[in-house]
Amino acid sequence: MAKNNFKEKFQGIPIEKHDTAAWANISKVKPVTNVSIPNEQETRNAKDWVDANQK
């Protein structure tokens, strides 16, 4: 059986692009858990996106 090398070659290529995600513009970080809190504009953008894409 031939070994499939495709997965090994392309394993390091990221699938998603996180530059435009809500956590891209972090305003603060929770001290104990290190959870990032996005700034207010990114929170509004995320809410608008959810509202526009509801079924």
Residue pairs with C-beta under 8 A, 6 or more apart in sequence:
18 24
22 38
22 42
22 43
22 45
22 46
23 36
23 38
23 42
24 38
24 42
25 38
25 39
25 41
25 42
26 36
26 37
26 38
26 39
27 37
27 38
27 39
27 40
28 36
28 37
29 35
29 36
29 37
30 36
30 37
38 46
